[in-house]
Amino acid sequence: MRSTSSTNRKPRAAKTAAAALAAALALSLTACGGSDDKDGDSGATGAKETGTTVTLPKLNGENLEVAAVWSGEEQANFKKVLAEFEKRTGAKVSFVPAQDPIINFLGSKVAGGQPPDIAMLPQPGAIKQAVDKKWAKPLGTEAKAELAKNYSQGWQDIGKVNDEQYGVYYKAANKSLIWYNAKVFENAGAAEPKTWDELLTTAQTVYDSGVTPFSVGGAEGWTLTDWFENIYLSQAGPDKYDQLAKHEIKWTDPSVKNALTTLAQVWGKKDYVATGALQTDFPASVTQTFTGGDQPKAAMVYEGDFAQVNIQTAKAKVGTDAKVFPFPKVGDTAPVVSGGDAAVILKDSKAAQALATFLASPDAATIQAKLGGYLSPNKSVDISSYPNPVQQKIAKALIDSGDDFRFDMSDQAPQAFGGTPGKGEWKALQDFLTNPKNIAGTQAKLEADAAAAYGN
C-alpha cells in the first residue's frame, strides 16, 4: 500500500504480512463455511456497548450535505448512520447521490457555488485531486484524534496528502474474494480452489454439470480492474504492483502481458462467462448467481465483501446458500487487495468537522456493521457487531493485517485513467473482455492512456 504522500511500505514486510493475511483469511472462511457459530473470535475490540464513545457538539439549526456514489441498500444503510448523527447533535444531514467519476460531479457543484459539506471519495487519487484543486479542507484536532485512536497508521496515511490529514476512511473492502452458489457446487461435486489452476479445474467441473462458471459485471469497469489487480499482485508480486500503480513501469511490460494472458483463461474460455457481461452491472452480476434455483445464470461471482448486500437482495443466506473463498493464488502467495471510501470535508465548519469526527469513531461504523454488506478499517469496532460468522472473519482478517496490504491499483491512479466510465483502464478492460485474444493491443491502449493521465 502507498499513501498519497508517497510513503511506501517496505516490500519484504508487506509481502510477508500480505501472505499471512491471505492464509488467515483462507483459514477463517473455511472454518466458518456454513456454520452459524458466532463465538470464538468475536470478542470486543474497544467499542462500548452503549455506542457512545465520542462526544459531539450540539448543532441545532445546522444543515449538512454529504455526497457519495452509493445507491440501493448501501445508501439506505449509510443514511441510518447519518440519522444517528442527527439524533445526537440536532443537525440535519441530507444525502446527495453522486455519479462516477465523483470528481467531475463535485467540480460541477463547486463551479455552481454549492459543493456538499462532505464527499465520500472512493480513490486516494480523488482525494489528491480535491486537495490540488483546493476543494478539500484539512481535518481538525478532534477528527485526527479519533483517527489516531481507532485506525492503523496505514489507513491514516492513505487519507493524507503532503503529510496533511484530509480523509477519514469510513468504509473498507476486501476485494480478494470469490462468492459461489453452494447448491451448484454441491450438485457438481466441485471443491473450493486454492490456486489458479485449481480454480480452472473447479470452473470446468461446474461447466460440465450444466452451469456457467462465472458471472461478470462488465458494465462497470471497476469490477474488471479488480480481476486484473488480484491476478497481477499474486503473479507479479507486490514490488511490481507498486511500480505499475505509480506508472514507474509501463503497461507494455511483460508482467502485464502475463496477467492478461492468465485472465484470458477465464474471460476467453467459451461459455465460461455468463452471456451479456458487458450489459450486466455489479448488483445484477451477484443476484443472478444466487437466483434461479439449481440453474442460476452462473455459479461464481468475483467481488469484495460488500457483495453480501446484493446476496441478501437475492434472498440468499450468506454462509449457507452463498459461500466464499479467497481469490486463489496465481503466483507464490494469494493476493490481498483492499479498497475504501474516505470522508473528505469540502466546506469547513464546526458541523462538518463534527460529522468527520463521528465517522472516524466506532459509534458510526458499528451502526452500519450490524446491517451487513459493510467492512470498517476502524479497529475499535467490536467484531461481534458484524451480522454473520463470514463477515466477522473477513473483518477480523482485515484488522489483524494492520498496515500491510495493497490498496486497489486503479483507485491509486489519476481518475482519468483508473476511475472514469468509458475511458482509460475501465474501457480497455471492457474491450479486452469482448476480445481476450487482443493482449498486445490492450497493453498498447492501456499504456497510451496511462501515459496521458500520469503525464509521463
C-alpha positions in Angstrom: 0.0 0.0 0.0 1.2 3.5 -0.6 -0.1 6.7 0.9 -1.0 9.8 -1.1 2.1 11.4 0.5 4.2 8.8 -1.4 5.1 6.8 1.7 5.8 3.3 0.6 5.7 0.1 2.7 8.9 -1.9 2.7 8.3 -4.6 0.0 9.6 -7.5 2.1 7.4 -6.7 5.1 4.4 -6.1 3.0 4.8 -9.3 1.1 5.2 -11.3 4.3 2.2 -9.7 6.0 0.0 -10.0 2.9 0.8 -13.7 2.7 -0.1 -14.0 6.4 -3.4 -12.2 5.9 -4.3 -14.4 2.9 -3.5 -17.5 4.9 -5.5 -16.3 7.9 -8.4 -15.3 5.7 -8.4 -18.7 3.9 -8.4 -20.5 7.2 -11.2 -18.2 8.6 -13.5 -18.6 5.6 -13.0 -22.3 5.5 -13.7 -22.6 9.2 -16.9 -20.6 9.1 -18.3 -22.1 5.9 -22.0 -22.8 6.5 -21.7 -22.7 10.3 -23.9 -20.5 12.4 -21.4 -20.4 15.3 -20.8 -16.9 16.3 -18.4 -17.3 19.2 -14.6 -17.6 19.2 -13.1 -14.5 17.6 -15.9 -12.1 18.1 -14.7 -10.5 21.2 -14.8 -6.8 21.9 -12.1 -4.6 20.5 -12.9 -1.4 22.3 -16.3 0.0 21.4 -18.7 0.5 24.4 -22.0 -1.3 24.4 -23.8 2.0 24.6 -22.3 3.1 21.2 -21.3 6.5 22.6 -17.5 6.6 22.6 -17.2 10.1 21.2 -18.5 13.4 22.4 -20.3 15.5 19.8 -21.3 19.2 20.0 -24.9 20.4 19.9 -25.6 21.6 16.3 -29.3 22.6 16.4 -30.2 24.5 13.3 -27.1 23.4 11.3 -27.6 21.7 7.9 -25.1 19.5 6.1 -24.9 17.7 2.8 -23.0 14.5 2.2 -22.3 13.3 -1.3 -21.5 9.7 -2.3 -21.9 7.4 -5.3 -23.7 4.8 -3.1 -27.1 3.6 -4.1 -29.7 0.9 -3.0 -29.2 -0.7 0.4 -25.7 0.7 0.7 -27.1 4.2 0.6 -30.1 3.3 2.8 -27.8 1.8 5.5 -25.5 4.9 5.4 -28.5 7.1 5.9 -29.1 5.3 9.2 -25.7 6.3 10.3 -26.4 9.9 9.4 -29.7 9.7 11.3 -27.8 8.8 14.4 -25.6 11.9 14.0 -28.7 14.0 13.6 -30.2 12.5 16.8 -27.1 13.2 18.8 -26.3 16.7 17.6 -29.6 18.2 16.4 -28.1 18.9 12.9 -29.9 18.0 9.7 -28.0 15.9 7.2 -29.0 15.4 3.5 -27.6 12.7 1.4 -26.7 13.8 -2.2 -26.5 11.0 -4.7 -23.4 11.5 -6.9 -22.3 10.0 -10.1 -19.0 8.5 -11.3 -16.5 10.0 -11.7 -17.3 11.8 -8.5 -14.6 14.4 -9.0 -16.4 15.6 -12.1 -19.7 15.6 -10.2 -18.1 17.7 -7.4 -16.5 20.0 -10.0 -19.9 21.0 -11.3 -21.1 21.6 -7.7 -18.1 23.7 -6.8 -18.5 25.7 -10.1 -22.1 26.4 -9.2 -21.1 27.5 -5.7 -22.9 24.7 -4.0 -20.4 22.0 -3.0 -21.5 19.4 -0.4 -20.1 19.8 3.0 -18.5 16.3 2.9 -17.9 14.0 0.0 -17.2 10.2 0.3 -14.3 9.8 -2.1 -13.5 6.2 -3.4 -10.0 6.8 -4.5 -6.8 8.2 -2.9 -6.2 9.8 -6.3 -9.5 11.6 -6.0 -8.5 12.9 -2.5 -5.3 14.3 -4.0 -7.2 15.9 -6.9 -9.6 17.5 -4.4 -6.6 18.9 -2.5 -4.8 20.0 -5.6 -7.9 21.9 -6.8 -8.1 23.5 -3.3 -11.6 22.0 -2.6 -10.6 19.8 0.3 -10.2 21.1 3.9 -7.8 19.5 6.4 -9.3 17.6 9.3 -9.4 19.3 12.7 -8.0 18.2 16.0 -10.9 16.1 17.1 -11.2 14.1 13.9 -7.5 13.5 13.8 -7.6 12.3 17.5 -10.3 9.8 16.6 -8.2 8.5 13.7 -5.1 8.1 15.8 -7.1 6.2 18.4 -9.1 3.9 16.1 -7.0 3.4 12.9 -3.7 1.8 12.0 -1.1 4.1 10.6 -1.5 2.7 7.1 -5.2 3.7 7.0 -4.4 7.1 8.3 -1.7 7.6 5.7 -3.8 6.9 2.6 -6.0 9.7 3.7 -3.1 12.2 3.8 -1.8 14.5 1.1 1.6 16.1 1.6 1.5 14.8 5.2 -1.7 16.7 6.0 -4.7 14.6 7.0 -7.7 15.1 4.7 -9.5 11.8 4.6 -11.4 9.5 7.1 -11.5 6.0 5.6 -15.0 5.2 6.8 -15.5 2.2 4.6 -13.1 -0.6 3.6 -13.4 -3.5 1.3 -11.7 -6.9 1.0 -11.5 -7.2 -2.8 -9.9 -10.7 -2.8 -13.0 -12.9 -2.6 -14.9 -15.2 -4.9 -18.5 -16.0 -3.9 -20.2 -19.2 -5.0 -23.6 -20.8 -5.1 -23.3 -23.6 -2.6 -26.0 -25.8 -4.2 -24.4 -25.6 -7.6 -21.0 -26.7 -6.2 -22.7 -29.5 -4.2 -24.5 -30.8 -7.3 -21.4 -30.6 -9.4 -19.1 -32.1 -6.9 -16.9 -29.0 -7.1 -14.3 -28.0 -4.5 -13.1 -24.7 -3.2 -9.8 -23.9 -5.1 -6.7 -22.5 -3.5 -4.6 -22.0 -6.7 -5.4 -20.6 -10.1 -5.1 -24.0 -11.7 -7.5 -25.4 -9.2 -9.9 -22.6 -10.0 -9.8 -23.6 -13.7 -10.5 -27.2 -12.7 -13.4 -26.1 -10.5 -14.8 -24.0 -13.3 -14.6 -26.9 -15.7 -16.4 -29.2 -13.2 -19.2 -26.7 -12.8 -19.4 -26.2 -16.6 -19.7 -30.0 -17.1 -22.6 -30.0 -14.6 -24.5 -27.7 -16.9 -24.0 -24.3 -15.2 -21.9 -21.4 -16.5 -19.0 -20.9 -14.2 -18.6 -17.1 -13.8 -20.8 -14.1 -13.6 -19.0 -10.8 -14.5 -20.4 -7.3 -14.0 -18.7 -5.9 -17.1 -21.0 -2.9 -17.4 -18.9 -1.3 -14.6 -15.2 -1.2 -15.5 -14.1 -1.2 -11.9 -15.1 -4.9 -11.4 -12.7 -5.7 -14.3 -9.8 -3.8 -12.9 -10.3 -5.7 -9.7 -10.0 -9.0 -11.5 -6.8 -7.8 -13.1 -5.3 -6.5 -9.9 -5.7 -9.7 -8.0 -4.0 -11.7 -10.7 -1.3 -9.2 -11.2 -0.5 -8.8 -7.4 -0.3 -12.6 -6.9 1.6 -13.3 -10.2 4.0 -10.3 -10.5 4.4 -9.6 -6.8 4.0 -6.5 -4.6 7.1 -4.7 -5.9 5.9 -4.8 -9.5 2.3 -3.9 -8.3 3.6 -0.8 -6.6 5.6 0.2 -9.7 2.7 -0.2 -12.0 0.4 1.6 -9.7 2.8 4.7 -9.9 3.4 4.1 -13.6 7.1 3.5 -12.9 6.9 0.6 -15.3 4.8 0.6 -18.5 1.7 -1.3 -19.2 3.6 -2.9 -22.1 5.8 -4.6 -19.5 5.9 -8.4 -19.8 4.3 -8.8 -16.4 1.2 -7.1 -17.7 1.2 -9.5 -20.7 1.4 -12.4 -18.3 -1.5 -11.2 -16.2 -3.7 -10.6 -19.2 -2.8 -14.0 -20.6 -3.9 -15.6 -17.3 -7.1 -13.5 -17.2 -8.0 -14.7 -20.7 -8.0 -18.3 -19.4 -11.4 -17.3 -17.8 -12.7 -14.4 -19.9 -11.6 -16.1 -23.2 -12.9 -19.6 -22.5 -16.0 -20.3 -24.5 -19.2 -20.2 -22.3 -17.2 -19.7 -19.1 -18.7 -16.2 -18.6 -22.5 -15.6 -18.4 -23.9 -14.0 -21.5 -24.4 -10.3 -21.6 -21.5 -9.5 -19.3 -20.9 -6.0 -20.8 -24.6 -5.2 -20.1 -24.5 -6.6 -16.6 -24.0 -4.2 -13.7 -22.4 -5.2 -10.5 -25.6 -5.8 -8.5 -27.1 -8.0 -11.2 -23.8 -10.0 -11.5 -24.3 -11.0 -7.9 -28.0 -11.6 -7.8 -28.0 -13.7 -10.9 -25.6 -16.0 -9.2 -27.9 -16.7 -6.3 -31.3 -16.8 -8.1 -32.8 -19.4 -10.4 -32.7 -22.4 -8.1 -30.5 -25.2 -9.3 -29.9 -23.4 -12.6 -28.7 -19.9 -11.9 -27.0 -17.9 -14.7 -23.6 -18.6 -13.1 -22.1 -20.5 -10.2 -19.4 -18.0 -9.1 -19.0 -14.2 -8.9 -15.8 -12.4 -8.0 -16.0 -9.3 -5.8 -15.5 -7.9 -2.4 -17.1 -8.5 0.9 -19.7 -5.8 0.0 -21.4 -8.3 -2.3 -23.2 -9.5 0.7 -25.7 -6.7 0.4 -26.6 -8.0 -3.1 -26.7 -11.6 -1.9 -29.3 -10.6 0.7 -31.3 -8.8 -2.1 -31.3 -12.2 -3.9 -32.9 -13.7 -0.7 -29.9 -16.0 -0.3 -28.3 -16.7 3.1 -24.6 -15.9 3.5 -22.7 -19.0 4.8 -25.4 -21.4 3.7 -26.7 -20.6 0.2 -23.8 -18.2 -0.6 -20.3 -19.3 0.4 -16.9 -17.7 -0.3 -13.3 -18.5 -0.7 -10.2 -16.2 -1.0 -9.1 -15.3 -4.5 -6.8 -18.2 -5.5 -3.1 -17.6 -5.7 -1.6 -17.3 -9.2 2.0 -16.9 -8.0 3.7 -17.7 -4.7 1.0 -16.1 -2.5 -2.7 -15.3 -2.6 -3.5 -11.7 -3.3 -4.9 -9.3 -0.7 -6.3 -6.2 -2.4 -8.3 -3.6 -0.4 -10.3 -0.6 -1.3 -12.2 2.1 0.6 -14.2 5.3 0.8 -13.0 8.3 2.7 -15.0 11.2 4.1 -13.4 14.5 2.9 -14.6 17.9 4.0 -15.3 20.4 1.2 -17.0 23.2 3.3 -15.2 23.7 6.6 -17.4 24.3 9.6 -18.0 23.1 13.2 -20.7 20.8 11.9 -18.7 19.3 9.1 -15.7 18.6 11.4 -18.1 17.0 13.9 -19.5 14.7 11.3 -16.0 13.7 10.2 -15.1 13.0 13.8 -18.3 10.9 14.2 -17.4 8.9 11.0 -13.9 8.3 12.4 -15.4 6.8 15.6 -16.6 3.3 16.3 -20.0 4.6 17.0 -20.8 5.3 13.3 -19.1 2.2 11.9 -20.8 -0.1 14.4 -24.3 1.0 13.2 -23.5 0.1 9.6 -21.6 -3.1 10.5 -24.7 -4.5 12.1 -26.6 -4.0 8.9 -24.3 -6.2 6.8 -22.5 -5.7 3.5 -20.0 -3.3 5.1 -16.5 -3.5 6.4 -14.7 -0.9 8.5 -11.0 -0.3 8.9 -11.8 1.0 12.4 -10.0 -1.3 14.8 -12.2 -0.2 17.7 -15.4 -1.7 16.2 -16.4 -4.8 18.1 -16.1 -7.8 15.7 -19.3 -9.3 17.0 -21.1 -6.3 15.6 -21.0 -7.9 12.1 -24.1 -9.9 11.5 -22.8 -13.3 10.5 -19.6 -15.5 11.0 -18.4 -15.0 7.4 -18.5 -11.2 7.8 -16.9 -11.4 11.3 -14.0 -13.4 9.9 -13.4 -11.1 7.0 -13.5 -8.1 9.3 -11.1 -9.7 11.8 -8.7 -10.6 9.0 -8.6 -7.0 7.8 -8.0 -5.6 11.2 -5.3 -8.2 12.0 -3.4 -7.3 8.8 -2.6 -3.9 10.3 -0.9 -1.8 7.6 0.3 -4.5 5.3 -1.9 -5.0 2.3 -2.2 -3.5 -1.2 -4.8 -0.8 -2.0 -6.8 -1.0 -5.2 -4.4 -0.1 -8.0 -6.9 1.7 -10.2 -8.0 3.8 -7.2 -4.4 5.0 -6.8 -4.3 6.1 -10.4 -5.4 9.5 -11.8 -9.1 9.3 -12.2 -8.9 9.9 -15.9 -7.1 6.5 -16.2 -8.4 4.5 -13.3 -11.9 5.7 -12.5 -13.8 7.1 -15.4 -16.6 5.2 -17.2 -15.9 4.7 -20.9 -12.2 5.8 -20.6 -8.8 4.6 -19.6 -8.4 1.3 -17.8 -12.1 0.7 -17.4 -12.7 0.9 -21.2 -9.6 -1.0 -22.1 -10.6 -4.0 -19.9 -14.2 -3.9 -21.2 -12.8 -4.1 -24.7 -10.5 -7.0 -23.5 -13.5 -8.8 -22.0 -15.0 -8.6 -25.5 -11.8 -9.8 -27.2 -9.5 -11.5 -24.8 -7.1 -12.5 -27.7 -6.1 -8.9 -28.2 -3.4 -8.9 -25.5 -0.8 -6.7 -27.3 -3.5 -4.2 -28.4 -4.9 -4.0 -24.9 -1.4 -3.3 -23.5 -0.8 -0.6 -26.0 -4.1 1.1 -25.3 -3.5 0.9 -21.5 0.0 2.4 -21.8 -1.2 5.2 -24.1 -4.0 6.2 -21.7 -1.8 5.8 -18.6 1.0 8.0 -20.1 -1.5 10.7 -20.9 -3.1 10.6 -17.4 0.1 10.4 -15.4 1.9 12.9 -17.6 4.9 10.6 -18.2 
